């Protein structure tokens, strides 16, 4: 079975393959820009993208949408994470968090799969926003996110270590478990 992953990020593609290839699924990456609507939840953004793409892509496919939610900022940047990363950046977030004691935050990832209908899988990792940037690995907000139970940021971890506990890893895991069951039945 071949499934298309709508992404332009080779790291995400490698990660998806690690979960899906063992099921006998061939994952094919495809860069195909799609509209990201302004909505309150990642689920809505992802589901809209999938519906839109379903009229333009043949065969089963999936995409993923993720964001960083900071408790003290009422979930900001959340669905706006990509835009905020490009504009305010890490320094902007650290500035917003100056003097803020409650540093709790979580990353959430939504994987939306299309096989004639939409199926949504989510993964979350809780942690806290560090006081300064640390580490050079990963991408995005990794240098300021310290997952629960760890003293290091995501950017101070190896890719494998981060993927094992990350929001996206968990969403891919839920997706691959569901697919495994489905392939057994179908
Ligand atoms: P997207 O789902 O790739 O569009 O991610 C949206 C934005 O959330 C990215 O631009 C990053 O700023 C942030 N983000 C999502 N996942 C991660 C992650 O694993 N580490 C760091 N930042 C992330």
Boltz pocket constraint, residues with backbone or C-beta under 6 A from the ligand:
constraints:
  - pocket:
      binder: B
      contacts: [[A, 64], [A, 65], [A, 66], [A, 67], [A, 68], [A, 78], [A, 81], [A, 82], [A, 83], [A, 85], [A, 107], [A, 108], [A, 138], [A, 139], [A, 140], [A, 141], [A, 142], [A, 154], [A, 166], [A, 168]]
      max_distance: 6.0
